[in-house]
Amino acid sequence: DLSGCRFPGANLDGLQVLCSSFRGADLRYAVLTRPRLCGVDLREASLANLQCGEKSHLEGHTSAVNTLAVSSNGKHMVSGSDDRTIKVWNLDTGKLERTIDERFYPVNGV
């Protein structure tokens, strides 16, 4: 359980986390290079200016990001948010590829 822990600006190269809580953790300006995250609780975590590898931060959600999942090949990341959207990101380019906004409730798992 890493709830409430502070990692601002941390280099989290190769981070591998399975079924753990980062609820309320401070990950601002952290760099995630080749992460493997599964079953990770990011509710209320500070993700401002989160960087993936050498890419700039990912902008798009208008509310807190609750959940993240990275594809097995490390090329895509999916995020779910209180803004009721799911976003698919290309981690090679840092670009948003798709937004799914047909949800009636905040997204807490992807």
N, C-alpha and C positions, 0 to 999 in steps of 0.2 A: 504494500500500500504506500503510494507516493503522494497521497492527498496533501495538498497545501505546501508541498516542497517547492523550493525556489531554484530555478535553473536559468535565470536571465542571461542571455548571450552564450549559453553553453554550446559546445560542439558535441553533438550527439551522434557522431559518425558510427554507422552500423548498429544503431539502437535496435534491440530486439525485446519486445515486451508482449507477454501473453497474459490476458485476463488480470489486469491490474488497474488501479485507480490513480489517475492524475487529477482528480477532482479538485478544483481550486488552485492547482499548481501554477506557478509563474514560469511560462516558457517563452516570454517575450524575447525577441531577437535571437532565439535559439536556432541552430543550424541542424537540420535533419538530413543526413546523407545516407542513402540506402537503408531507410528504416524498415523494420518488419514489426507491424503493430497488429494485434488481433485481440478483440475483446477489451479494448482500452477505453476507460471512462474518462472523457475530457470535459465533462460538464463543469461550467464555471471556471475553466482554466483560462489563463491569460495567454492568448496566441498572437498578440499584435506583432507584426513584422517577423513572423515565423518564416524562416528561409529553408528551402529544400535544396540541399547541395549548394551549387553556386548561383542558383536562381534567386530572383528577388521574391519578396513576400507575395502570398497569394491573396488577391482581393476579390471579393464577390459577395460573400454573405453579409447581410445587414444586421444580423444578431449573433449571439454566441454560437460557436461551433461546439456541438455536443459529441460528435463521433467522427473518427477517421478510419479508413481502411486503405491499405496499399496493395496493389495487385501483386500476384506471386512473381511476376517478371520485373517488378519495380518500376514499371513505366507509367502507371496511372495511380492516382489517389482519388478516393471518393470521400466527400465530407457531407455531414448532415447537420442541420442548424435549427435553432429556435425560429429562424425566419421561414420555416416550413418548406425549405428546399433541400434537394440533394444536388451536389455539384460534382462533376467528373473533371479531374485535372490531368493534364499531360505533364509528368514530372521532368521530361527531357526539355520541354520548352517553357514550362511554368505557366502555360496558358490554360484557361478554362475551355473545355471542349463541349460541355453540355450541362444544362440546368434542367432538373426535373422539379416542377413546382405545382404538382397536382396533389399536394398533401393538405389535410385539414388540421393536422396537429404538428407540433415541433418534432423534428427527426432526432431520435435518440439512439438509433442503431442502423448501421449499413452493412 
